[in-house]
């Protein structure tokens, strides 16, 4: 786990789910979601990204989440959502994906 734990704004729920992923000007595909919070998530990627990259994550039942890469460790990355999720939406997704 990254040493960015202290920088987190909220609790995260550990998950193992496939979600949609897309980089600008590229075709979408599925990746593994490792955890989720109202403000972001941790994902397992199949290609390299760097801090500051813009990405989109598609979570079931809600609009695509514009996200920014905030840390990278190997094939894992921490993403921050452009707009935090409403608490009720987060609770629903955590139950659905957990």
N, C-alpha and C positions, 0 to 999 in steps of 0.2 A: 504494500500500500504506500502511496505517496506520503511525503511529509507535509502535504498541503492540508492535512486534516484540520489543523488549527485555523485555516482560512475559510472553512465552510461556514455558510450562513444558516444552515438548518440540518436537521436529521436526515439521514439517507436510509432508504429501504433496500436491502440486498435482494436482487432479482436475478433470474436467469431467463431471459426472454429475447426473442428475435424482434428487431425493429427495423424500420426503413432508414436508410442513410443515403445522403447525396452531397456531393461537393459541387461547387459552381461549375456549370457547363459540362457536367458528367451525368451519366445514367445512374439511376438509383439502384441499390441492392440492399440486402439484409445484413445486419451485423448483430452481435451479441451485446445486450444490455446487461451490465453487472450490478448497477445500483441506480437509484433515482431519488431526487429531492425536488422540492418546488422550484429550485433555482438551477438545476442541472442534472447531469448524470455521468456515470462512468461507462465507457464502452470498450469492447475488444474489437480492434480494427483488422482489416486485411491489407491495408496500405498505410504507408507512413504519412503522418501529419505533423505540423509544427505549431507551437504556441502562436495564437492569433489567427489561425485559419478559420474561415467561415464555413460552416457545415449546416445541413438540415437533418433533423431527426424526425421520423414519423412514428408517433406513438398511437396505438389503436384508439380509434374513436375521437381523436382531437386533431386540430389542424397541425400542419408541419411546424416544428419548433426551430426557428433560426437560432443557431448556437455558435459559440466561439470556443476554440480549443484553449484551455487554460493550463494544462499540464500534459506531458507525455512521458510514459515509462514503457519502453519497448513497444509492444502492440496495444497497450492500454492507453486511453486518453480520458481526461476529465473535461467535460463540456459545460459551459455556462449558457443557459437559455437567455436570449435577448429579453424576453418578458417572462418573469416568474409565473408558474402555474397558480391558479386559484387553489386554496387549500382543499375544497371539495373535489376538484378535478384530480389533484394529486392523490387524495385518499382513495378515490375510485380506481385510479390506475394502479396504485400500489396493491390494492386488493385483487384487481383483475389479473395483474401480471405476476403476483407473488404466489 
